[in-house]
């Protein structure tokens, strides 16, 4: 009996892990307006607060964000809108103008570096 319960429990755990990994998606988001390390921190910390995003890493040199997200919770369009709400362009989604104006001068295009 114990052996059956242990096997059943392991089966459920493995099934859950398989389902979880199936829904995890990875995407790259072009971040053409990022300028500095402060931009990187703003985006990474802001995206960490978004439900469904497991990881969002900004590559400042390449101006791209590498995102891992749960497709059952959030989609790429919503991720782009969330980046836009922080003041940055994400793929073809323009930065929210009000959020952009609130950025530090070094985070604006042509700003101080």
GUDRENDREN-221099 format. One record per residue (C-alpha): x, y, z. Coordinates in Angstrom, 2 decimals. Example, Ala and Ser with C-alpha at 12.3 -4.5 7.8 and 13.67 -1.06 7.14 Angstrom:
REC        x        y        z
REC    12.30    -4.50     7.80
REC    13.67    -1.06     7.14
END
This chain:
REC        x        y        z
REC     0.00     0.00     0.00
REC     2.77     2.47     0.94
REC     4.61     1.68    -2.27
REC     1.47     2.38    -4.35
REC     0.93     5.73    -2.61
REC     4.56     6.73    -3.16
REC     4.41     5.75    -6.85
REC     1.10     7.62    -7.31
REC     2.51    10.70    -5.57
REC     5.64    10.66    -7.72
REC     3.48    10.31   -10.83
REC     1.45    13.38    -9.85
REC     4.58    15.40    -9.14
REC     6.17    14.43   -12.45
REC     2.91    15.19   -14.25
REC     2.74    18.63   -12.64
REC     6.35    19.39   -13.58
REC     5.73    18.29   -17.17
REC     2.61    20.49   -17.42
REC     4.42    23.44   -15.88
REC     7.36    23.20   -18.25
REC     5.05    22.84   -21.26
REC     3.39    26.17   -20.64
REC     6.64    28.07   -20.03
REC     7.55    30.07   -23.08
REC    10.63    32.05   -23.96
REC    10.77    35.13   -26.14
REC    13.10    37.96   -26.99
REC    11.78    41.50   -26.78
REC    13.57    44.24   -28.72
REC    14.28    47.14   -26.35
REC    15.53    49.76   -28.79
REC    15.17    52.66   -26.34
REC    17.18    51.28   -23.37
REC    20.17    53.47   -22.64
REC    21.88    52.54   -19.39
REC    22.07    50.34   -16.33
REC    19.25    52.27   -14.69
REC    17.02    51.32   -17.64
REC    18.03    47.71   -17.15
REC    17.17    47.78   -13.43
REC    13.88    49.60   -14.04
REC    12.71    47.05   -16.60
REC    13.89    43.97   -14.71
REC    12.39    45.07   -11.38
REC     9.18    46.26   -13.02
REC     8.70    43.05   -14.97
REC     9.39    40.94   -11.86
REC     6.14    42.33   -10.44
REC     4.05    41.15   -13.39
REC     2.05    37.98   -12.79
REC     3.08    35.20   -15.14
REC     6.60    36.42   -15.83
REC     9.13    33.96   -14.44
REC    12.24    35.82   -15.58
REC    13.10    38.95   -17.57
REC    16.76    39.68   -18.26
REC    17.86    42.78   -20.14
REC    20.93    42.55   -22.36
REC    21.99    46.19   -22.50
REC    24.60    45.66   -25.22
REC    22.17    43.90   -27.55
REC    19.18    46.04   -26.46
REC    17.01    42.98   -25.99
REC    15.05    41.43   -23.15
REC    15.00    37.68   -22.69
REC    11.72    36.71   -21.07
REC    10.41    33.45   -19.68
REC     6.69    33.50   -18.98
REC     3.67    31.31   -18.31
REC     1.59    31.30   -21.49
REC    -1.52    30.36   -19.52
REC    -1.23    33.60   -17.53
REC     0.23    36.22   -19.88
REC     1.02    36.61   -23.58
REC     3.72    38.48   -25.48
REC     1.42    41.41   -26.32
REC     0.68    41.97   -22.62
REC     4.40    41.77   -21.85
REC     5.12    44.42   -24.48
REC     2.42    46.67   -22.99
REC     3.93    46.22   -19.52
REC     7.37    47.30   -20.80
REC     5.72    50.26   -22.55
REC     4.06    51.27   -19.27
REC     7.56    51.49   -17.76
REC     8.54    54.04   -20.43
REC    10.38    51.86   -22.95
REC     9.64    50.62   -26.45
REC     9.09    46.86   -26.64
REC     9.29    45.38   -30.15
REC     6.84    47.56   -32.11
REC     4.93    48.75   -29.04
REC     5.89    52.37   -28.45
REC     6.80    53.61   -24.99
REC     3.98    55.18   -23.02
REC     4.69    58.94   -23.42
REC     3.84    59.83   -19.81
REC     6.04    57.04   -18.42
REC     8.85    58.00   -20.81
REC     8.77    61.63   -19.63
REC     9.05    60.45   -16.01
REC    12.29    58.53   -16.71
REC    15.60    59.85   -15.43
REC    17.49    61.97   -18.00
REC    20.07    59.22   -18.53
REC    17.29    56.83   -19.57
REC    16.02    59.05   -22.37
REC    17.34    58.83   -25.91
REC    20.31    61.17   -26.20
REC    20.36    61.60   -22.41
REC    23.37    61.91   -20.17
REC    25.53    58.77   -19.87
END
